[in-house]
Amino acid sequence: MNKFSWYEAKSVEDALGKVNATVSEILAKNGNQTSAIFKAGGVDLLDLMKEGLVRPGMVIGIKNIPGLDKIDYDAKTGLRIGANVSLSEMESNDRIRDQYQALFQAVSHAGTPQIRNSATLGGNLAQRTRCWYFRSIDHDCYRKGSGTCFAQEGENEFHAVMDNQPCASVHSSSVATALLAFNAKVEILSSDGKKREVKMEDFFVHPSKDSRTENILKANEMITAVTVPAAGENIKSYYIKQGARESHDWALADVAVVAEMSGTRCKKAEIALGAASPVPVKAKAAADSLAGKEINEASAVNAGEIAMKNATPLANNGYKVPLFKTIIKRAILKTV
């Protein structure tokens, strides 16, 4: 790990006045003594630094900035979660547990208890892919700007089975999968004081559009919160993560289903998939197939088939297709 200076930011404005790069920009340029970058929980950033991929000149601590560590709820506008709220704080929040079950389940399955104590919501969304070619300092892969995705012909058993050209990496945030299904938005503040809200699906960037970043954040911007629409009493949700073993592994496949129900009949639904594509994605056609239908074995199986209809598995990850079909079915049936 390289030497760097530390700056403890006292406010959002203070932090935005010091930062001058994103993780993606520093990785592309390898960093220098003038580069300054944010650190909240630091779970992903410190890994990148220890791996020799990111060498910032200054690290700006933002975890203790007042006001970014609150969870608020309004019956009309819904849930607002500050960017510095830890995953463990989300896990222990009664409102999230009782009204946003899929989000509670996703947070509860994210990493170990120690990681959840440190990791923040903003950092979890902004983390970079865990693809082993990307994380290897010896591989100049597509995500680093070379134009070569080694996973296409190499070891790809954990990689994307949808939209996996020209890069087969997957995003590592299970929390994002649940938030996507709830139609959450990301609140972003820039150094000029302008605030904007973007849909969760618009926050992430597919590598075909920009190979060097996973999200839309610019060097002068910071995630300040995530907002989630109010969940009525007829909203049912469920999340399933399938890992290689029952541990803190990243997901091989994860699914979140949010449905507005009338008894056993679905009025409308959202289905989100993680570890299927380089970015978390909605299975819109599959969700639409449930609208107005009874939720039963047949409709759940059909939705899984539709969701995986256009899958393009690689040589070693074809098992993910039936895996996704199965957990999509199971998650849908849990909404009844």
N, C-alpha and C positions, 0 to 999 in steps of 0.2 A: 504494500500500500504506500502511495506517495505521501509526502508531507503536505499539510494544508493548514490554513488558518481557520479559526472558528469565530463566528459572529452570532450572538444570541439576539434575535430580532425582538423588539419590544411591542411592535404593532404590525398590522398588515401593511400599512404604508411604509414603515421602516424596512420591512423585508423586501417589498417591491422596489424600494429605492436602492437596494444592494444587489439584487439578483441580476445576472446578465446572460444566463444560458439555461437551457433545458438539459436533461440527461442525454437526450438524443443528440443534441448539438455537441456536447462535450465528448461523447463517444465517437462521433464522426471526426472530430478534430483532435481527440486524445487529451484535450484539456491543457491548460497552462496556468501560470501563476496569476493571470488576470481573470480567470473564469470563476464565477460564483454561482452556487447552486443551492436549492432548498434541501433541507432534511427535516422530516417530521419524526415518524417512528424509526425510519432508517433501515428497515428490514431489507428492502431491495437495494437501496443505494449502497449500503455497506458491503453487500455481496458483490456488486459490480466493481466497487473500489478494490476489494480484496482479490477479485479475479483479474485485476489489472486492466479492465475495460474502460473505466472512467477515472480520470485523474484531475479533479478540480483543484483550483488554487485556494478557494475559500468555500467552506460549508456554512450555510446560514441556517441556524436552528429556528424552526418556526412552531415547534410543538407546544410551547408555553405561551403563545400569543393569546391574550384574553379574548373571549367571545367566539372562538372557533371550536369550543369543546362542549357545546350544548345540544341537547335534543329537545325540540319543541313540537307541540302538536296543536292543531286547530281543526275543529270539526268540519269546517268548510274548505280550508286550503290544504289540510293534510299534515304530513310529517316533514320536518326540516331538521336535518342532521348535519352538524358542523363538521368541516373537513378534518378537524383534529380529534374528533370523537374516536376512541379506540374501539376495535372490534369487540373486545370484552365488555365495554360499556353498552354497546348495541345489544349484545347477547343478554345482558342483565336488565334491559329496559322492558318494563311490563307492557307498554303500548306496542312495541315491536313484536313481542312474544304473542300477545293476544289478538292483534289485528293484522299483522303482516307475517303470518306464519312462515311463508316461504323465505322471506328475508331473515327471520330468526334462525331457521334451519340452515341457511347458507352461511351465515356468520358463525354459527355453532360448529360447522364443519370446516372452517377455514384455519388451517395450521394447527399448532399446539396451543394450549392455554397460555404458555409463555409468549408465543408469537402474538396471540390476540391481545394480550396485555400491552404490547408495544405498538403493534401495527395500527395505523390510523385509516379512516375511511378514504380520505383523499389519496394517501399513498398507495392504498390497495388498488384503487382505480387507475392510478398513474404508473403502476409498476410495468416493467418490461417483460417480454416473453422469457420463459424458462427453457426454450429450445436449447439442447446441448451444443448445437453448432454455433448458435449465437453466443452462448456463454463461454465458449472456448476461445481463448486468445489466439489459438493456432489456426482458426478457421475464419477467413474473411468472407462471411456469408452475405446473402442477399440483404438481410436486415442491416448490414454494415456498409452497404453500398457497392458490393462487388458485382452483383448481377447473377450470382450463383447460389442456388438453394441446395445445399448438400443433402438435405433430407429427401429430396425427390428420388434419388437413387441410393441413398444411404440408409442409416438406421432411422426408421420413421414410425415405429409402432405406437408412439404417443402423439403423433402429429395430426393435422387437420384432415378431415374426410369430406369437407365441403369448401368450395371456393379456395382451393389449396394451390392455385397457381397465381403468381409465380413464386409464392412463398408458402410453405406448409406449417409454419409455426402456429401455436395457439396462444391466446391470452390466458393468463393464470388466475384471474380474479373470479372466484365463485360468487362473491358478493355482487359483482356486476351482472351476473346471470339473473339473479333474483330481482335486482333493481330494474333491469331491462323489462322483465315481465310485468312489473308494477308501473311501467311508463314513467319512471323517474326522470328528473332533469338535473343537470350539473350546473351549479352556480359558479361563475368565474369572474374574478375581479382583475382588472388590468391596472398598470401603474398610473394611467391617466385618470383613474377614478371611475371608469365606466364599468358597469356590471352587466353581464349577460347570462341568460339561462339557455342551455342547449339540451335537446333530448339525449338520453343516454345512448341511443343508437347513432347519433351524430357526433358524439364525443370521441368515439373510437375511429381509427383510420385504417382501412384495409391496405396491406402492403402494395397492392397494385396501383394505389393512388399516391402513396408516399412510402418508400421502402425503409426509411430511417426513423420512423416514429410510429407509435401505436395510438396517439391521440392528438387532438387539435391544439393543445396548450402551446403558447408562445413563451419566449423567455421573460417577457414582462407581465406574465399572468400567473394567477394562483387560484386553485380551487378553494372556495370558501364554504360551500355547503352542497348538500344533495337534497332535493325536495321530492317528496313522493305524494301523489294524490291521496285524498282521503279514501279510506277503505270502508265501504258500507257493510252492514251486517249480512248482506247477501253475497259478499265477496269471499270466496274460498280460495285458498292457495296451498301449494305444496312444492317442496324442493327435494330433489334426490341427487346426491353426488356418488359417483362410482369411482373409487380409486383402485389401485393395484392391490391394496391390502387395507385392512381397517386400521389406518394410522393417519398421520398428517400429510400423506402424499397429496400432490396436486391431482386434480380430477382427470381421469381418463375420459369421462363424459359426465356432464351434469345438466339437469333440466329443471326449470321452474315453470309452473303452470299457475296462472291466476284466472279465475272464472267467476263470472256473475251468475249465480244459480237461482233457480226457482224450483225448489224441491230437488228432484233428480234431473231436471232439464236445464241445460246450459243456455243462457241468453246470449252471452258473448264471452270470449276467452282470449288470453295471450299465452303463448308458449315461447320460452326463450331457451336457447341452447348454448352451453359453454363447452370449450375444448372440442368443438366441431369444426370451427373455422378460425382463421387468424384473428377474428374479432368476435365478441359475443353477438349472436344473431337471433332474430325472431323467426320462428317457423310460422309465417303468417297464413299460408294456405292450410296448414294443419290446424291452426287455431280457428280459422274460418269454417272448417269442416264440422266443428262442434256446435256452431251457432244454431240454436233452435232444436238441438238434438238431445235425446236422453243420453246421459252419461252411463255407458255400460261397456262390457267387454268389447263388443263389436265396434262401437264408435271410437273407443280408445285405441284399439288396434289399428283401425283405419287412419286415425290421426298420425300414429307413428309411421305408418307406411308412406303417407303423404310427406311427412317431414323429411324422410330419408330418400325420397324419390330421385333427387338429383345428386346424391352423394357420389363422390369420385375417390374412393379409397386408394391408398398407395399399396405397395407390395406387402407391407407388414402390418397394416392397421385396419384391414377389412373387418376384423372382429368388432370394431366400433359401430358399424352399421346396425347389426342386430342388437347390440348393447343399447344404443340410443333408442331403438324401437321399443325395447322392453321397458326402459325406465320412463320413457314418455308415456307409455300405457299405464304404468304403475302410478305415476304422478297424477295423471288425469283421473284415474279411479279414486284417488284419495281426496278429490274435491267433493265427492258426494257425501 
